[in-house]
Amino acid sequence: LISAPPGADGDPVLVHHERDVLAIESLRWVGYLSTTGVYGDSLGAQVDENAPLSPTSTRSRQRVEAEAAWLRLARDRGLPAHVFRLAGIYGPGRSAIDQARNGQARRIDKPGHLFSRIHVDDIANVLRASMARPNPGRVYNVCDDAPAAAADVTLYACELLGIAPPDPVPFEEARLQMSPMALSFWRDNRRVSNRRIHDELGVALKYPDYRAGLRAVLLDGG
């Protein structure tokens, strides 16, 4: 399982260890964890694994290059490599629950802008399902069933905690205080289809939307 972020010279595992990887005769499955950021901005339209890749940030462009390198080895060298494009990851210790509890939550209002998410437990479920049904060279979007506005997620987290939600802030005002990294996440607007993990891998998500996921985070003490 490869999750290291790529650098300017490519995926660090392949840059330094491609021969070593190819020399492992017992490999039955390899997974590269990428990002749905490779799709860039679809202006809110749905994207699936066949959509054009139009990354808008340097790190997403590097992910596209890293994906291509792993898929090239699957195609040309028979490496049992698979690519998983992950949406925004959350779970215990890393969620809107934690932000609300710590007083760091913000309700940024950008009408029509949606984010896709995935609970960390469901990432593990998808990877296990792929290991049970290897299909080298295949790409999978890994996200839940319900893209949602960030403000809605924050509001629900506050409701679960029984605290007053922060007042909504228009995006054009909030962006003035955002880091370049934070702004890059708001640059793209897309809805990501996860049909392939359901149809091909038979995955039934444990947390199909942020409501189920945040309730579980709260129960877990997150």
Secondary structure as GFF3:
##gff-version 3
##sequence-region A 1 222
A	DSSP	alpha_helix	12	22	.	.	.	ID=ss1
A	DSSP	beta_strand	30	35	.	.	.	ID=ss2
A	DSSP	three_ten_helix	36	39	.	.	.	ID=ss3
A	DSSP	beta_strand	46	47	.	.	.	ID=ss4
A	DSSP	alpha_helix	58	77	.	.	.	ID=ss5
A	DSSP	beta_strand	81	86	.	.	.	ID=ss6
A	DSSP	beta_strand	88	90	.	.	.	ID=ss7
A	DSSP	alpha_helix	96	101	.	.	.	ID=ss8
A	DSSP	beta_strand	107	109	.	.	.	ID=ss9
A	DSSP	beta_strand	117	119	.	.	.	ID=ss10
A	DSSP	alpha_helix	120	132	.	.	.	ID=ss11
A	DSSP	beta_strand	139	142	.	.	.	ID=ss12
A	DSSP	alpha_helix	150	161	.	.	.	ID=ss13
A	DSSP	beta_strand	168	170	.	.	.	ID=ss14
A	DSSP	alpha_helix	171	174	.	.	.	ID=ss15
A	DSSP	three_ten_helix	175	177	.	.	.	ID=ss16
A	DSSP	alpha_helix	180	187	.	.	.	ID=ss17
A	DSSP	beta_strand	191	192	.	.	.	ID=ss18
A	DSSP	alpha_helix	195	199	.	.	.	ID=ss19
A	DSSP	alpha_helix	210	219	.	.	.	ID=ss20
###
